Amino acid sequence: MRQRLTHLLHQNPKLFSPQNLLQIQTQLTTTGLLSLNPSFLIPFLNLTLSNPSTLHHATALFTHTQHLNAPTWPIMVRRLNLDADPSRVVSVFKAMQRLKRNGHVLDPYVYASLVKACNKLMATREGKASLIGYASRVFDIMPQSTVVTVNGMVSGFVKNDMLDEGVGLFKKILDCSFGLELKPNYVTLVVLVSGCVELDGFIVGKVLHSYCCKTGLDLVNEVSNAVIDLYSKFGHISEAARMFNEMPERDLVSWNSMIAGYAGVGDCRKALYLFREMRADNVGFDRVSLISLISAAANGRDLGMGKVVHGYMTATGAEITVAIGTALIDMYSKCGSTKCAKKVLDELQDENIVLWNSMIHGYVECGHNQEALELFNQIQSRKLRPDEITMVGLILACRNSGDLSHGIGIHSYIENDIHLQGSIVLQNALVDMYAKCGSMSLAKVVFDKMPSKDVVSWTSIIVGHAINGEGKEAILAFRKMCAEKVEPNSVTFIGVLSACDHAGLVEEGLNLYDDMCRVYHIKPQIEHCGCIIDMLARAGRLEEAHKFVKSMPIELNAVVWRMLVNACRVHGDFARGLCLVSGFTDLNTLHGAEDHVASSNILADAGRWDDVLNERSLMATRTNTKAAGKSSIRDFR
């Protein structure tokens, strides 16, 4: 029996079913070999750990066995990690700590397994702060760090948006804090540079690139690809191209990174040229290559190129996956061809909600709001489950069209769906939609019921009050927001300054503008300055408005120019108005019909009829047409 069991324990694990393993365990237990002879435990653990169905038996057996020797539990931890069960790795380690069986462990791979397990758990569950803290404590108690454990820890920091901590650990390696022999490898740099791309750390990324050049790691393809991606994502396409051209060898990822870089800056012709060069070098293409080309056409609004890429895919028999289909729908929509986008959706005949979301947002972007709302009926008839992105698109369609009745229906659907009703994103969108449709009472109902409010929530209600002529209510909401320690952003100040502008609250508006600059350190944009100028101009304080224009940190545009000219006309200050007309007629932005009308009106009020005829003639020769005004409110209830 003993020889037979020994033979079985050293066979290929794939030969045994879960039932076979349980039978072997029974034989080992009844014969006493499992409890009396530890040499049978490790091979049996290896067998049970190799089968997902018996993992829990292995863990239970392991934690209840009293005679485990020192090497046994590290093997257990390492094998568990190989089976991609991170929670069991942490559980076994904690159990061994409680049972005091882990003592002083010198196996660095155990700690590497623990750090990797924490990283995997952080990627799949909440409570990330406690997990990264646990991983840090495990890392700190390691008797000896290796590049594997360091890379695992750096990766954990980056995944938790802790780039500074990851870079700090990298600096410790360079300072020889972990010994003279431990050096960063290419994986360390790939993780850190990729983290810089994700976490807006361009300056740090450039420093890391410099380190790579000094150490020769820039010759490693994986590092070069990460650096190309860094420069591309931050718009430094010439630096990315230089890096790409200097590579001794390029793989598919290199080509894809460069094509995606050109796509990101809207240089669709260069992206297509690079793809052709790649194919000429006998380098294959994949899903990423095609999506990058489609994105290039979309960003460049180049319908012709988009159709060429789509045709190439059809000719080569490339599979149109959900990701590629979504990219095609997005591209056709951005190029204004919603018919082609809808044809792609119909031909795919896929029940994935992502495709439908792309089509809904495509319709909204092209101003076809009714078509977007009609898609919702098709989604329901196909028994598809709308998600947050679906509902945001539908709410935008109601908002843009001013369709309050449809908006109420969408709101009702959200309230009755357990997966959607608690979404702060949807609640913010509903507040904005009701406000744009002119129903501040419904907007306030949604706002007041929100269990938690972020800066977008407060900004939405403030802007809603502002566009509906409720200036004092907008300022009151702003004060409540500050009282609740929610810091306003640039858009919040546009809303509250606009409210002051239309309510005639000049001093309040000037004080808020001063707070924005001095207290919140928000750099003024043309929209902020426009509110102040219009506010002063409406109040007849033209001298102050003119001085503000001269001192503001942003170049004057046509909209602000028209504000001042029209204010001079309203308040009878023709001299100042004529001075503005003669001083700003050379602005590159002054070519619209509204600009000529503003100039013509004040010239007429000043009795300069020859100049009026000249302005009208210029307007006629440039065939400028004035865009008709349109209300965003359809239901006046």
VEXDREN-2710 file (C-alpha; in Angstrom, 1 decimal):
% VEXDREN-2710
k/r/px/py/pz
1/MET/0.0/0.0/0.0
2/ARG/2.8/2.4/1.0
3/GLN/4.7/1.9/-2.3
4/ARG/1.5/2.2/-4.3
5/LEU/0.6/5.5/-2.6
6/THR/4.2/6.8/-3.1
7/HIS/3.9/6.0/-6.8
8/LEU/0.5/7.8/-7.1
9/LEU/1.7/10.9/-5.3
10/HIS/4.4/11.5/-7.9
11/GLN/2.2/11.1/-11.0
12/ASN/1.1/13.9/-13.3
13/PRO/-1.7/15.9/-11.5
14/LYS/-3.8/16.0/-14.7
15/LEU/-4.4/12.2/-14.4
16/PHE/-6.5/12.7/-11.2
17/SER/-10.1/13.9/-10.8
18/PRO/-11.2/15.6/-7.6
19/GLN/-12.8/12.3/-6.5
20/ASN/-9.5/10.4/-7.1
21/LEU/-7.6/12.9/-4.9
22/LEU/-10.2/12.6/-2.1
23/GLN/-9.8/8.8/-2.3
24/ILE/-6.0/9.1/-2.0
25/GLN/-6.4/11.5/1.0
26/THR/-8.7/8.9/2.6
27/GLN/-6.1/6.2/2.1
28/LEU/-3.3/8.4/3.5
29/THR/-5.4/9.3/6.5
30/THR/-6.6/5.8/7.4
31/THR/-3.1/4.3/7.1
32/GLY/-1.7/7.1/9.3
33/LEU/0.9/8.0/6.7
34/LEU/-0.4/11.6/6.4
35/SER/0.0/12.3/10.1
36/LEU/3.1/10.1/10.9
37/ASN/5.2/10.7/7.9
38/PRO/5.6/14.4/6.7
39/SER/7.3/13.2/3.5
40/PHE/3.8/12.3/2.1
41/LEU/2.3/15.7/2.8
42/ILE/4.2/17.9/0.3
43/PRO/3.6/15.7/-2.8
44/PHE/-0.1/15.3/-1.8
45/LEU/-0.4/19.1/-1.4
46/ASN/1.2/19.6/-4.8
47/LEU/-1.5/17.3/-6.3
48/THR/-4.4/19.0/-4.6
49/LEU/-3.1/22.5/-5.3
50/SER/-3.0/21.6/-9.0
51/ASN/-6.8/21.1/-9.1
52/PRO/-9.0/24.1/-8.6
53/SER/-11.8/21.9/-7.2
54/THR/-9.6/20.6/-4.3
55/LEU/-7.9/23.9/-3.4
56/HIS/-10.1/24.3/-0.3
57/HIS/-9.2/20.7/0.8
58/ALA/-5.5/21.5/0.5
59/THR/-5.8/24.7/2.5
60/ALA/-7.8/23.0/5.3
61/LEU/-5.3/20.1/5.4
62/PHE/-2.4/22.5/5.5
63/THR/-3.7/24.7/8.4
64/HIS/-4.8/21.7/10.6
65/THR/-1.6/19.7/10.2
66/GLN/0.6/20.0/13.4
67/HIS/3.9/18.7/12.2
68/LEU/4.7/21.0/9.3
69/ASN/8.4/21.6/8.8
70/ALA/9.9/25.0/7.8
71/PRO/10.0/24.5/4.0
72/THR/6.4/23.3/3.7
73/TRP/4.4/26.5/4.1
74/PRO/6.5/28.6/1.6
75/ILE/5.8/25.9/-1.0
76/MET/2.1/26.2/-0.2
77/VAL/2.2/30.0/-0.6
78/ARG/4.1/29.8/-3.9
79/ARG/1.8/27.1/-5.4
80/LEU/-1.3/29.0/-4.4
81/ASN/-0.1/32.1/-6.2
82/LEU/0.6/30.0/-9.3
83/ASP/-3.1/29.0/-9.2
84/ALA/-4.1/32.8/-9.3
85/ASP/-5.9/32.7/-6.0
86/PRO/-4.6/35.8/-4.3
87/SER/-7.0/35.7/-1.4
88/ARG/-5.8/32.2/-0.3
89/VAL/-2.2/33.4/-0.4
90/VAL/-2.9/36.1/2.1
91/SER/-5.1/33.9/4.2
92/VAL/-2.5/31.1/4.5
93/PHE/0.2/33.6/5.4
94/LYS/-2.0/35.2/8.1
95/ALA/-2.9/31.7/9.4
96/MET/0.7/30.7/9.7
97/GLN/1.4/34.0/11.6
98/ARG/-1.4/33.1/14.0
99/LEU/-0.1/29.5/14.4
100/LYS/3.5/30.9/14.7
101/ARG/4.7/28.4/12.0
102/ASN/6.3/30.9/9.7
103/GLY/9.2/32.0/12.0
104/HIS/12.1/33.5/10.0
105/VAL/11.5/32.9/6.3
106/LEU/14.4/33.5/4.0
107/ASP/12.6/32.5/0.8
108/PRO/12.2/35.8/-1.2
109/TYR/9.7/34.2/-3.5
110/VAL/7.2/33.9/-0.7
111/TYR/7.2/37.6/-0.2
112/ALA/7.1/38.2/-3.9
113/SER/4.0/36.0/-4.0
114/LEU/2.4/37.9/-1.1
115/VAL/3.1/41.3/-2.8
116/LYS/1.7/40.1/-6.1
117/ALA/-1.4/38.7/-4.3
118/CYS/-2.0/42.0/-2.6
119/ASN/-1.7/43.8/-6.0
120/LYS/-4.2/41.4/-7.6
121/LEU/-6.7/41.9/-4.7
122/MET/-6.3/45.6/-5.0
123/ALA/-7.3/45.4/-8.7
124/THR/-10.5/43.5/-7.9
125/ARG/-12.0/44.8/-4.7
126/GLU/-12.4/47.9/-2.6
127/GLY/-10.5/48.6/0.6
128/LYS/-7.4/49.2/-1.5
129/ALA/-5.8/51.4/1.2
130/SER/-5.6/48.6/3.7
131/LEU/-4.3/46.1/1.2
132/ILE/-1.5/48.4/0.0
133/GLY/-0.7/49.0/3.6
134/TYR/-0.5/45.3/4.3
135/ALA/1.7/44.8/1.2
136/SER/4.0/47.6/2.5
137/ARG/4.3/45.9/5.9
138/VAL/5.1/42.5/4.2
139/PHE/7.7/44.2/2.1
140/ASP/9.3/45.9/5.1
141/ILE/9.7/42.7/7.1
142/MET/11.5/40.9/4.3
143/PRO/14.9/39.8/5.4
144/GLN/16.2/40.3/1.8
145/SER/14.6/42.2/-1.1
146/THR/14.9/41.1/-4.7
147/VAL/14.1/42.9/-7.9
148/VAL/11.0/40.8/-8.2
149/THR/9.6/41.9/-4.8
150/VAL/10.6/45.5/-5.5
151/ASN/8.9/45.5/-8.9
152/GLY/5.8/44.0/-7.3
153/MET/5.7/46.8/-4.7
154/VAL/6.3/49.5/-7.3
155/SER/3.5/48.1/-9.4
156/GLY/1.2/48.1/-6.4
157/PHE/1.9/51.8/-5.7
158/VAL/1.3/52.7/-9.3
159/LYS/-2.0/50.8/-9.5
160/ASN/-3.1/52.7/-6.4
161/ASP/-2.3/56.1/-8.0
162/MET/0.7/56.5/-5.7
163/LEU/3.3/57.4/-8.3
164/ASP/5.4/59.4/-5.8
165/GLU/5.8/56.4/-3.5
166/GLY/6.7/54.2/-6.4
167/VAL/9.4/56.7/-7.6
168/GLY/10.6/56.9/-3.9
169/LEU/11.1/53.2/-3.8
170/PHE/13.0/53.4/-7.1
171/LYS/15.3/56.1/-5.6
172/LYS/16.0/53.8/-2.6
173/ILE/17.2/51.2/-5.0
174/LEU/19.6/53.7/-6.6
175/ASP/20.8/54.8/-3.2
176/CYS/21.7/51.1/-2.5
177/SER/19.2/50.9/0.5
178/PHE/18.6/47.3/-0.4
179/GLY/22.3/46.4/-1.0
180/LEU/24.8/47.0/-3.7
181/GLU/23.7/44.0/-5.8
182/LEU/20.1/45.0/-6.2
183/LYS/19.6/47.1/-9.4
184/PRO/16.4/48.1/-11.3
185/ASN/15.7/46.1/-14.4
186/TYR/13.7/46.8/-17.5
187/VAL/10.4/45.8/-15.7
188/THR/10.9/48.4/-13.1
189/LEU/11.2/51.1/-15.7
190/VAL/8.3/49.9/-17.8
191/VAL/6.1/49.9/-14.7
192/LEU/7.2/53.5/-13.7
193/VAL/7.0/55.0/-17.2
194/SER/3.6/53.5/-17.8
195/GLY/2.5/54.9/-14.4
196/CYS/3.7/58.4/-15.5
197/VAL/1.4/58.0/-18.6
198/GLU/-1.6/57.1/-16.5
199/LEU/-1.0/59.5/-13.6
200/ASP/0.0/62.7/-15.5
201/GLY/3.7/62.5/-14.6
202/PHE/5.4/63.7/-17.8
203/ILE/8.3/65.4/-16.0
204/VAL/9.0/62.3/-14.0
205/GLY/8.8/60.2/-17.1
206/LYS/11.4/62.4/-18.9
207/VAL/13.8/61.9/-16.0
208/LEU/13.2/58.1/-16.1
209/HIS/13.9/58.2/-19.8
210/SER/17.2/60.0/-19.1
211/TYR/18.1/57.2/-16.6
212/CYS/17.3/54.6/-19.3
213/CYS/19.6/56.3/-21.8
214/LYS/22.5/56.4/-19.3
215/THR/22.1/52.7/-18.3
216/GLY/21.3/51.3/-21.8
217/LEU/17.8/50.2/-20.8
218/ASP/16.4/52.3/-23.6
219/LEU/17.7/49.6/-26.0
220/VAL/15.2/47.2/-24.5
221/ASN/12.1/47.1/-26.7
222/GLU/9.6/47.1/-23.8
223/VAL/11.2/50.2/-22.3
224/SER/11.4/52.0/-25.7
225/ASN/7.7/51.2/-26.3
226/ALA/6.7/52.6/-22.9
227/VAL/8.7/55.8/-23.6
228/ILE/7.2/56.2/-27.1
229/ASP/3.8/55.9/-25.4
230/LEU/4.8/58.5/-22.8
231/TYR/5.8/61.2/-25.4
232/SER/2.8/60.4/-27.7
233/LYS/0.2/60.7/-24.9
234/PHE/1.5/64.1/-23.9
235/GLY/1.6/65.4/-27.4
236/HIS/5.3/65.4/-27.9
237/ILE/5.0/63.4/-31.1
238/SER/8.4/64.5/-32.6
239/GLU/10.2/63.1/-29.5
240/ALA/8.2/59.9/-29.9
241/ALA/9.1/59.6/-33.6
242/ARG/12.8/60.2/-32.8
243/MET/12.8/57.4/-30.2
244/PHE/11.0/55.2/-32.7
245/ASN/13.4/55.9/-35.5
246/GLU/16.4/55.2/-33.3
247/MET/15.2/51.7/-32.2
248/PRO/17.5/49.0/-33.5
249/GLU/14.6/46.6/-33.7
250/ARG/10.9/47.3/-33.7
251/ASP/8.1/44.9/-32.7
252/LEU/4.4/45.2/-33.3
253/VAL/3.9/47.1/-30.0
254/SER/6.5/49.7/-31.2
255/TRP/4.6/50.3/-34.5
256/ASN/1.2/50.3/-32.7
257/SER/2.5/52.8/-30.1
258/MET/3.7/55.2/-32.8
259/ILE/0.5/54.8/-34.9
260/ALA/-1.6/55.5/-31.8
261/GLY/0.6/58.5/-31.1
262/TYR/-0.2/60.0/-34.5
263/ALA/-3.9/59.1/-34.0
264/GLY/-3.9/61.0/-30.7
265/VAL/-2.7/64.2/-32.3
266/GLY/-5.1/63.8/-35.2
267/ASP/-2.4/63.3/-37.9
268/CYS/-4.4/60.6/-39.7
269/ARG/-2.3/60.7/-42.9
270/LYS/0.9/60.0/-41.0
271/ALA/-0.8/57.2/-39.1
272/LEU/-1.9/55.5/-42.3
273/TYR/1.5/56.0/-43.9
274/LEU/3.2/54.3/-40.9
275/PHE/0.7/51.4/-41.1
276/ARG/1.6/50.9/-44.8
277/GLU/5.3/51.0/-43.9
278/MET/4.8/48.5/-41.2
279/ARG/3.0/46.1/-43.6
280/ALA/5.8/46.7/-46.1
281/ASP/8.3/45.5/-43.5
282/ASN/6.3/42.2/-43.2
283/VAL/5.1/43.1/-39.7
284/GLY/1.6/41.8/-39.0
285/PHE/-1.2/43.8/-37.5
286/ASP/-3.7/43.1/-34.7
287/ARG/-6.8/44.6/-33.1
288/VAL/-4.8/47.5/-31.6
289/SER/-3.4/48.5/-35.0
290/LEU/-6.8/48.7/-36.6
291/ILE/-8.4/50.6/-33.6
292/SER/-5.5/53.1/-33.7
293/LEU/-6.1/53.7/-37.5
294/ILE/-9.8/54.1/-37.0
295/SER/-9.2/56.5/-34.1
296/ALA/-6.8/58.5/-36.3
297/ALA/-9.6/58.9/-38.9
298/ALA/-12.1/59.9/-36.2
299/ASN/-9.8/62.5/-34.6
300/GLY/-8.9/63.9/-38.0
301/ARG/-12.6/63.9/-39.0
302/ASP/-11.4/62.1/-42.2
303/LEU/-14.3/60.1/-43.5
304/GLY/-12.4/59.0/-46.6
305/MET/-9.5/57.5/-44.6
306/GLY/-12.0/55.8/-42.3
307/LYS/-13.7/54.1/-45.2
308/VAL/-10.4/53.0/-46.6
309/VAL/-9.5/51.4/-43.3
310/HIS/-12.9/49.7/-43.0
311/GLY/-12.6/48.4/-46.6
312/TYR/-9.1/47.1/-45.9
313/MET/-10.5/45.1/-42.9
314/THR/-13.2/43.7/-45.1
315/ALA/-10.8/42.7/-47.8
316/THR/-8.3/41.0/-45.5
317/GLY/-11.1/39.2/-43.6
318/ALA/-10.2/40.8/-40.3
319/GLU/-12.7/40.0/-37.5
320/ILE/-14.8/43.0/-36.4
321/THR/-14.9/42.5/-32.7
322/VAL/-17.0/44.6/-30.3
323/ALA/-14.0/46.9/-29.7
324/ILE/-13.4/47.4/-33.4
325/GLY/-17.1/47.8/-34.1
326/THR/-17.4/50.5/-31.3
327/ALA/-14.4/52.3/-32.9
328/LEU/-16.0/52.2/-36.3
329/ILE/-19.3/53.6/-35.0
330/ASP/-17.5/56.3/-33.2
331/MET/-15.5/57.2/-36.2
332/TYR/-18.4/57.4/-38.6
333/SER/-20.4/59.5/-36.1
334/LYS/-17.5/62.0/-35.6
335/CYS/-17.2/62.3/-39.3
336/GLY/-20.9/63.1/-39.5
337/SER/-22.0/59.9/-41.2
338/THR/-24.5/58.4/-38.8
339/LYS/-26.0/56.3/-41.6
340/CYS/-22.7/54.4/-42.0
341/ALA/-22.5/54.1/-38.2
342/LYS/-26.0/52.6/-38.0
343/LYS/-25.1/50.2/-40.8
344/VAL/-22.1/48.9/-38.8
345/LEU/-24.4/48.4/-35.8
346/ASP/-27.0/46.5/-37.9
347/GLU/-24.4/44.3/-39.6
348/LEU/-22.8/43.2/-36.4
349/GLN/-26.0/42.0/-34.9
350/ASP/-24.4/41.8/-31.5
351/GLU/-26.2/42.1/-28.3
352/ASN/-23.4/43.9/-26.5
353/ILE/-24.6/47.1/-24.9
354/VAL/-21.3/48.8/-25.6
355/LEU/-22.1/49.0/-29.3
356/TRP/-25.5/50.5/-28.7
357/ASN/-23.9/53.0/-26.3
358/SER/-21.5/54.1/-29.0
359/MET/-24.4/54.6/-31.4
360/ILE/-26.5/56.6/-28.9
361/HIS/-23.6/58.9/-28.2
362/GLY/-22.9/59.2/-31.9
363/TYR/-26.4/60.3/-32.6
364/VAL/-26.2/62.9/-29.7
365/GLU/-22.9/64.2/-31.0
366/CYS/-24.4/64.8/-34.4
367/GLY/-27.5/66.5/-33.0
368/HIS/-29.8/63.6/-33.9
369/ASN/-31.3/63.4/-30.4
370/GLN/-34.7/61.9/-31.4
371/GLU/-32.9/59.0/-33.1
372/ALA/-30.8/58.4/-29.9
373/LEU/-34.0/58.2/-27.9
374/GLU/-35.6/55.8/-30.4
375/LEU/-32.7/53.4/-29.9
376/PHE/-33.7/53.1/-26.3
377/ASN/-36.9/51.4/-27.4
378/GLN/-34.9/48.9/-29.5
379/ILE/-32.6/48.2/-26.5
380/GLN/-35.6/47.4/-24.3
381/SER/-37.3/45.2/-27.0
382/ARG/-34.0/43.2/-27.3
383/LYS/-34.0/42.7/-23.5
384/LEU/-30.6/44.3/-23.2
385/ARG/-29.5/45.8/-19.9
386/PRO/-28.7/49.5/-20.2
387/ASP/-25.7/50.7/-18.2
388/GLU/-24.6/54.1/-16.8
389/ILE/-23.1/55.1/-20.2
390/THR/-26.4/54.3/-22.0
391/MET/-28.4/56.5/-19.6
392/VAL/-25.9/59.4/-19.8
393/GLY/-26.3/59.4/-23.6
394/LEU/-30.1/59.4/-23.3
395/ILE/-30.1/62.1/-20.7
396/LEU/-27.9/64.2/-23.0
397/ALA/-30.3/63.7/-25.8
398/CYS/-33.2/65.0/-23.7
399/ARG/-31.0/67.9/-22.4
400/ASN/-29.9/69.0/-25.9
401/SER/-33.4/68.7/-27.4
402/GLY/-35.2/70.2/-24.4
403/ASP/-37.5/67.2/-24.4
404/LEU/-38.7/67.3/-20.7
405/SER/-41.3/64.5/-21.1
406/HIS/-38.8/62.0/-22.4
407/GLY/-36.4/63.2/-19.7
408/ILE/-38.9/62.4/-17.0
409/GLY/-39.4/58.9/-18.5
410/ILE/-35.7/58.3/-18.5
411/HIS/-35.5/59.5/-14.8
412/SER/-38.3/57.1/-13.9
413/TYR/-36.5/54.1/-15.5
414/ILE/-33.3/55.0/-13.6
415/GLU/-35.2/55.2/-10.3
416/ASN/-36.7/51.7/-10.9
417/ASP/-33.4/50.0/-11.7
418/ILE/-31.4/48.9/-8.7
419/HIS/-28.1/49.0/-10.7
420/LEU/-28.6/52.6/-11.8
421/GLN/-30.6/54.4/-9.1
422/GLY/-27.6/55.1/-6.8
423/SER/-25.2/56.5/-9.5
424/ILE/-24.0/60.0/-8.7
425/VAL/-23.0/60.4/-12.4
426/LEU/-26.6/59.9/-13.5
427/GLN/-28.0/62.1/-10.7
428/ASN/-25.6/64.9/-11.8
429/ALA/-26.7/64.5/-15.4
430/LEU/-30.4/64.6/-14.4
431/VAL/-29.9/67.8/-12.4
432/ASP/-28.2/69.4/-15.5
433/MET/-30.9/68.0/-17.9
434/TYR/-33.8/69.4/-15.8
435/ALA/-32.1/72.8/-15.5
436/LYS/-31.4/73.0/-19.2
437/CYS/-35.1/72.1/-19.9
438/GLY/-36.2/75.0/-17.6
439/SER/-37.5/72.9/-14.7
440/MET/-35.5/74.0/-11.7
441/SER/-38.1/72.5/-9.4
442/LEU/-37.4/69.0/-10.7
443/ALA/-33.6/69.7/-10.7
444/LYS/-33.8/70.7/-7.0
445/VAL/-35.8/67.5/-6.1
446/VAL/-33.1/65.3/-7.6
447/PHE/-30.3/67.4/-6.0
448/ASP/-31.9/67.5/-2.6
449/LYS/-32.4/63.6/-2.6
450/MET/-28.7/62.9/-3.4
451/PRO/-27.1/61.1/-0.4
452/SER/-23.7/62.6/-1.4
453/LYS/-22.7/65.5/-3.6
454/ASP/-19.5/66.2/-5.4
455/VAL/-18.2/69.3/-7.1
456/VAL/-20.1/68.3/-10.3
457/SER/-23.4/68.1/-8.4
458/TRP/-23.0/71.6/-6.9
459/THR/-21.8/73.1/-10.2
460/SER/-24.8/71.6/-12.0
461/ILE/-27.3/73.2/-9.6
462/ILE/-25.4/76.5/-9.6
463/VAL/-25.3/76.7/-13.4
464/GLY/-28.9/75.6/-13.5
465/HIS/-30.0/78.6/-11.3
466/ALA/-27.8/80.9/-13.4
467/ILE/-29.2/80.0/-16.8
468/ASN/-32.7/80.2/-15.4
469/GLY/-32.3/83.7/-14.1
470/GLU/-32.1/82.8/-10.4
471/GLY/-28.9/84.7/-9.5
472/LYS/-29.5/84.9/-5.8
473/GLU/-30.3/81.2/-5.5
474/ALA/-27.1/80.4/-7.5
475/ILE/-25.0/82.4/-5.0
476/LEU/-26.8/80.8/-2.0
477/ALA/-26.0/77.4/-3.5
478/PHE/-22.4/78.4/-3.9
479/ARG/-22.1/79.5/-0.3
480/LYS/-23.7/76.2/0.9
481/MET/-21.1/74.3/-1.3
482/CYS/-18.2/76.2/0.4
483/ALA/-19.8/75.6/3.8
484/GLU/-19.8/71.9/3.1
485/LYS/-16.0/72.0/2.3
486/VAL/-16.5/71.2/-1.4
487/GLU/-13.9/73.1/-3.3
488/PRO/-15.2/74.8/-6.4
489/ASN/-13.5/74.4/-9.8
490/SER/-13.2/76.6/-12.9
491/VAL/-16.7/75.7/-14.2
492/THR/-18.3/76.4/-10.8
493/PHE/-17.0/80.0/-11.0
494/ILE/-18.3/80.4/-14.6
495/GLY/-21.7/79.5/-13.3
496/VAL/-21.8/81.7/-10.2
497/LEU/-20.2/84.7/-12.1
498/SER/-22.7/84.3/-14.9
499/ALA/-25.5/84.4/-12.2
500/CYS/-24.1/87.6/-10.8
501/ASP/-23.8/89.0/-14.3
502/HIS/-27.5/88.4/-15.2
503/ALA/-28.8/89.3/-11.7
504/GLY/-26.9/92.6/-11.7
505/LEU/-24.9/91.7/-8.6
506/VAL/-21.7/93.5/-9.6
507/GLU/-19.9/93.8/-6.3
508/GLU/-20.7/90.2/-5.4
509/GLY/-19.3/89.1/-8.7
510/LEU/-16.1/91.1/-8.4
511/ASN/-15.5/89.7/-4.9
512/LEU/-16.1/86.2/-6.2
513/TYR/-13.7/86.7/-9.1
514/ASP/-11.1/88.0/-6.6
515/ASP/-11.6/84.9/-4.4
516/MET/-11.2/82.6/-7.4
517/CYS/-7.8/84.1/-8.2
518/ARG/-6.4/84.7/-4.8
519/VAL/-8.0/82.0/-2.6
520/TYR/-8.6/79.1/-5.0
521/HIS/-5.7/79.9/-7.3
522/ILE/-7.7/79.3/-10.4
523/LYS/-6.3/80.8/-13.6
524/PRO/-8.9/83.1/-15.2
525/GLN/-10.3/81.9/-18.6
526/ILE/-12.0/83.9/-21.2
527/GLU/-15.4/82.8/-19.9
528/HIS/-14.6/84.2/-16.4
529/CYS/-13.4/87.5/-17.9
530/GLY/-16.4/87.7/-20.2
531/CYS/-18.7/87.5/-17.2
532/ILE/-16.9/90.3/-15.4
533/ILE/-16.8/92.6/-18.5
534/ASP/-20.5/92.0/-19.3
535/MET/-21.4/92.5/-15.7
536/LEU/-19.6/95.9/-15.6
537/ALA/-20.9/96.9/-19.0
538/ARG/-24.5/96.1/-18.2
539/ALA/-24.2/98.3/-15.1
540/GLY/-22.9/101.2/-17.2
541/ARG/-19.5/101.0/-15.6
542/LEU/-17.8/101.2/-19.1
543/GLU/-14.6/102.8/-17.9
544/GLU/-14.0/99.9/-15.4
545/ALA/-14.9/97.4/-18.1
546/HIS/-12.4/98.9/-20.5
547/LYS/-9.7/98.9/-17.9
548/PHE/-10.4/95.3/-17.1
549/VAL/-10.0/94.4/-20.7
550/LYS/-6.6/96.0/-20.9
551/SER/-5.4/94.3/-17.7
552/MET/-6.9/90.8/-18.2
553/PRO/-4.4/88.0/-18.7
554/ILE/-6.1/86.6/-21.8
555/GLU/-6.3/87.9/-25.4
556/LEU/-9.6/89.6/-26.2
557/ASN/-11.9/87.6/-28.5
558/ALA/-14.9/88.6/-30.7
559/VAL/-17.6/87.7/-28.1
560/VAL/-16.1/90.1/-25.5
561/TRP/-15.5/92.7/-28.1
562/ARG/-19.2/92.6/-29.1
563/MET/-20.2/92.9/-25.4
564/LEU/-18.3/96.1/-25.0
565/VAL/-19.5/97.6/-28.3
566/ASN/-23.1/96.8/-27.6
567/ALA/-22.8/98.2/-24.1
568/CYS/-21.4/101.5/-25.4
569/ARG/-24.4/101.7/-27.8
570/VAL/-26.9/100.9/-25.0
571/HIS/-25.4/103.5/-22.7
572/GLY/-24.9/106.2/-25.4
573/ASP/-21.1/106.2/-25.1
574/PHE/-20.6/106.4/-28.9
575/ALA/-17.0/107.8/-28.7
576/ARG/-15.8/104.8/-26.8
577/GLY/-17.8/102.4/-29.0
578/LEU/-16.3/103.9/-32.2
579/CYS/-12.8/103.7/-30.7
580/LEU/-13.4/100.0/-30.1
581/VAL/-14.6/99.5/-33.6
582/SER/-11.6/101.2/-35.2
583/GLY/-9.2/99.5/-32.7
584/PHE/-10.3/95.9/-33.0
585/THR/-11.5/95.5/-36.6
586/ASP/-8.1/93.9/-37.4
587/LEU/-8.7/91.0/-35.0
588/ASN/-8.4/87.6/-36.7
589/THR/-11.6/86.5/-35.0
590/LEU/-13.8/89.3/-36.3
591/HIS/-15.3/87.7/-39.4
592/GLY/-18.7/86.6/-38.2
593/ALA/-22.0/88.2/-39.1
594/GLU/-22.5/89.2/-35.5
595/ASP/-19.3/91.3/-35.6
596/HIS/-20.4/93.2/-38.7
597/VAL/-23.9/93.8/-37.2
598/ALA/-22.4/95.1/-33.9
599/SER/-20.1/97.5/-35.8
600/SER/-22.9/98.6/-38.2
601/ASN/-25.3/99.3/-35.4
602/ILE/-23.1/101.6/-33.4
603/LEU/-21.9/103.4/-36.6
604/ALA/-25.6/104.0/-37.5
605/ASP/-26.3/105.4/-34.1
606/ALA/-23.3/107.7/-34.5
607/GLY/-24.7/108.9/-37.9
608/ARG/-21.7/107.5/-39.9
609/TRP/-23.9/106.1/-42.7
610/ASP/-21.0/105.7/-45.3
611/ASP/-19.3/103.4/-42.8
612/VAL/-22.5/101.6/-42.2
613/LEU/-22.8/100.9/-45.9
614/ASN/-19.2/99.7/-46.0
615/GLU/-19.8/97.2/-43.2
616/ARG/-23.0/95.9/-44.8
617/SER/-21.1/95.5/-48.1
618/LEU/-18.3/93.6/-46.4
619/MET/-21.0/91.4/-44.8
620/ALA/-22.6/90.7/-48.2
621/THR/-19.3/89.9/-50.0
622/ARG/-18.3/87.4/-47.3
623/THR/-21.7/85.8/-47.5
624/ASN/-21.9/85.6/-43.7
625/THR/-25.1/84.4/-42.2
626/LYS/-26.2/84.9/-38.7
627/ALA/-27.1/81.7/-36.9
628/ALA/-30.8/81.7/-35.8
629/GLY/-31.5/81.5/-32.1
630/LYS/-33.2/78.4/-30.7
631/SER/-34.7/77.7/-27.3
632/SER/-33.6/74.5/-25.6
633/ILE/-37.0/74.2/-23.9
634/ARG/-39.8/72.3/-25.7
635/ASP/-42.4/71.9/-22.8
636/PHE/-43.5/75.2/-21.3
637/ARG/-45.4/73.7/-18.4
END
